[in-house]
């Protein structure tokens, strides 16, 4: 069928774009390796020096971008589809903020890093999501209630973050600030490896639950009529989304707007009315990888900025457009 | 539990080898109370839905008819009493097992943005798919048949939001048909449709009942359409049943007054031969 082929073509094309981004990111930098050198090194045909540059210096950063991109892109798709509202992405709802808050608290107050940061991020994100669910759920799903309450919670989380930062000493605060903007520079293999392994587990769970996604896109009554316990299934999807947000945030910080923009871009490419989960994950990866290339190599005057600044520059206008367009259509998504 | 004949049945036009086997079912409410929050809407009501018939529930606004249908559809848990399907408590059955036998068209179903007609209808196959049984050619055939039966086959590649109200309602019915359940519940399926499309839809549901033997249960607003299309008519008022039976038994001036607080003359529908309610208002009286 034509439409199924379209989904496949879009998936393959996006994967190619991501691969192109990875090779580009690996070949840019001071030591001037060509894309051909990079490919040769990746398949084990490079020199010792090339291997050192690619595997030790550059690949951790690119892998971080990939893992964070997939995690945020997929989390956004899960949230938006499950709550049936384009604005209901974890970054808008304060869930990503909850992960940051807990992580910054762990970093500044408890002085812990590594796995503790990841666990804290998950607990923080889950706490905000549970609070949002408790406040917004009224015997059924009303998408805009989640958005309104989520926006309120996001403001609350920002206030708490601001408080933590003002109380911290200058060095700690500036470290936390860079992390909060979404920097992927200083990740090491063990960190990236843990995040990637967690991501793989979560991807498997998403695949296991994704069969219900087309039904969860419908309203609660219709979903239940089709034999899906919609409340429980929606909650399960949200928990998975929260875990993905935690993986992404613990690794790369709350990279702005990736969760918000990835799924709508993916859906407009696939155009079958489905949740476009695979495409959303790939769009997320492509956005973070290319945003980091821009932030590190393409700014005038050799300026380098964290990846979150670039995604914010892309994402904020999109958010404005989304709200304006949504109002014109007179729907709540 | 008897199966429908697998060979063409000369007595039943349209029921051919391709018709799925149909089993007899027993869906009933036993002394159920239903409500939202603290408000009780249906109080201690019992009703057995006749198998293989078209049952229509009518009643004034807020009489609890949609609430009752939601209970039968397992969309609302009773606060007292039980709904049973084939003798078993509906609430204790798995949602998927219920969905294989009972399909539901809610009052205002919402389609996802950008979904194509054929994709939406295919979602009706969900209860029949599982871990080891994903979408098959069987499903594709049933989806195509459901589209054909509702005259929406030519809309298959259109987006649902582009369709007119009548077309959209037919597409939702196609999704319900794709579920291939023996019992079909519909909550005011003719709302928002003009007269032509109302009749078209009710004829379609009658086909479903006659050709496939499906038990059809629906809530309708229009008394005269209800009287024409129902085999079994249930009249409700303030949460309980006022009368039930064939339309001829049930539709009398006294019962209409009791249920709707409406004076009327009941005559005979010159087309269908069913009872026809002519309401009497304060104005426009010929005598």
Interface residues (C-beta under 8 A of the other chain):
Chain A: X3 X84 X139 X211 X212 X214 X215 X217 X218 X219 X221 X222 X224 X225 X226 X227 X228 X229 X267 X271 X272 X273 X274 X333
Chain B: X36 X70 X73 X74 X75 X94 X95 X96 X97 X98 X99 X100 X103 X104 X105 X106 X108 X109 X110 X111 X112 X113 X114 X115 X116 X119 X120 X123 X124 X126 X127 X129 X131 X134 X159 X160 X179
